[in-house]
Amino acid sequence: MEAKAVAKYVRMSPSKLKPVADLVRGKDLKEAQTILKFTPGKSAELVEKVVQSAAANAENNFEMDPANCYVAEIYVNQGPTMKRWRAGAQGRAGKILKRSSHIGVVIKER
């Protein structure tokens, strides 16, 4: 049995979120939450929120024991990119890409 949680359209680029997701992949649930709690940065807060949601789903919807759970899968995919522009020199325009992400977590019981 597995419990899932997904956060879509998170306003942070996947390149900033992926290293944080790699820290907790395959870890026990309690250990993963501790790692994310003490990892600095907004990216760790966003990933921690999704892991906590998946843990709550596992406990409340599937009657899994949190002590026996681990982070089976965690992935960060690219979401839509908002395209903006900034005025440049000599009448040119510079491109600004505001990237977004989808974060997914799957928790399984050992």
ABEGO torsion letter per residue (X at the ends): XBBBBBBBGBBBBAAAAAAAAAAABGBBAAAAAAAAAABBEAAAAAAAAAAAAAAAAAAAAAGBBAAABBBABBBBBBBBBBBBBBBBBGGBBBBBBBBBBBBBBBBBBX
